[in-house]
Amino acid sequence: MQARRFLLALGLTGLLLSSQTVQARPLNVVFILADDLGWGEVGCFGQEKIPTPNLDALAAEGTRLTQHYSGAPVCAPSRCVLMTGKHLGHAEIRGNLQAKKHFPQFNEGQHPISEKALTMAQVFQKAGYATGAMGKWGLGPVGSTGEPNKKGFDLFFGYNCQAVAHSYYPPYLWRNREQITINTHPIPGHAKQPEGDVKMEDWIGETYAPKLMIQEAEKFIQDQAEKPFFLYLAFIEPHVSMHPPKASVEKFPAEWDTEPYRGENGYVPHPRPHAGYAAMISDLDGYVGRVMAALKKAGVADETLVIFTSDNGATHARSPKSPFHVGGADPKFFHSTADLRGYKGSVYEGGIRVPTIARLPGKIPSGASNDTAGFFADWFPTLCEATGVAAPTGLDGQSLWPALTQGKKQERTQPLLWVFPEYNGQVAVRMGDYKAVRQNLKTKKPGSWELYDLSQDRAEAHDIAAAHPDFIQKAETILKQEVSENSTFPLVIPGVTGE
């Protein structure tokens, strides 16, 4: 009897120690970033034509953030805000700029973030996390101060350069500082076919880059399962060019497409542009499913905070003569912005409000939605608080962790703002439910301030600036306080910065 009691006590002690070990294990983080995915292009955010079962499942197991914003209306600056926790008033990168413009020694890649710029990956790496990034980088060429290995990632695999990422069948991908050839006959990212039959097979190559990147992500999860890890998955879907695998395209109805896209708005032609675009989002959803399956297989799914979002809104129009937007996308067909105004490249809601989901069983409520207003600068402090990693001082965002874990709307103490020198120059400031916008700052006739009450008018259809001069004054005061000079990405804001 005494021996049985001893063994029972020993077993209970072991269970207690095991429980304590599990509780003491640091939280993993998987941050998934889509490319140009519109706010309404996911089922759980209202999409009706493109099935997204894995993202819908993620939302069912977690919380949707319904008023979350990207860092910028386009790729590179949005990623800079995300990685550094600095909004566009302070961010080093405020637009899409090729590195070679100021650094002629580089023939690919975007303007690099500096040596002094501190990324969340560097903070996690210093805290003992294994760090990996797969997908698209866009913050500095290999050999520059902004290359992924110098910015906190033990392993990078994917596209360093956004322009190379226009092709899903590129000549090579990067593994850290090594170019890995994947297609001896790469497919270009841009072409036109004004006449003749547009054939899908003409734009399909040997090796599909996304296939390799998701495989690398699965391997990283398996390899790092025994220690804490931070994994950044910057997938390239549904950013054009549009040449997904034929099998993915054929899942969607033939009657969707009555005319081909011929490359008239950039990127490559496609015989079935509606089906092709849907295929890219469907494939992206499949990657999310594979990531979750890999986490479960590794036994760490419930110890991993998973975030899903997009770097900006759905693709904008180009030629008024074409029924398609850039690259053959058709956001009107898919209701991609779900009635929000504007597209990628705009600081209106359709350009920067993005579908966002957070999942962590036992901490983040399941099947919930949260109206807390937040943006990419918030993720640095949020992930630090969630994991217990010390956050650096001087970040522009505020932690969303209390809102996520308490399941209720959180009021902001830090401003939401965008200072965007491209697309004619734009700024926006959100204060509570009110959002002030100013357009065309780089033209001869800068636009006047506009103001919208998003609680009543999320489509930004009714400008109420004339009735609320106090809010416009407040927006200008915030910009005066929050916008630092940036000679690489200059923008004069009348009444705020020097003429």
Secondary structure, DSSP 4 states (H G I P E B T S, - for coil): -HHHHHHHHHHHHHHHHHHHHHHHSPPEEEEEEESS--TTSSGGGT--SS--HHHHHHHHTSEEEEEEE-SSSSHHHHHHHHHH---TTT-S--S--BGGGT-TT-SSSBPPPPTTPPPHHHHHHHTT-EEEEEEE--S--TTSTT-GGGTT-SEEEEES-TTGGG-SS-SEEEETTEEEE--SSPPPS-----SS---GGGG--S--HHHHHHHHHHHHHHHTTTS-EEEEEE--TTSSS----HHHHTTS-GGG-SS-B-STTSS--BS-HHHHHHHHHHHHHHHHHHHHHHHHHTT-GGGEEEEEEESS-SPPP--TT-SS-GGG--HHHHTTTTT-S--TT-SSHHHHB--EEEE-TTTSPTTEEEEEEEEGGGHHHHHHHHHTPPPPTT-SS---HHHHHHTS----SS-EEEEE-STT-EEEEEETTEEEEE--TTSSSPPPPEEEETTT-TT-----GGG-HHHHHHHHHHHHHHPPP-SSS----TTTS--
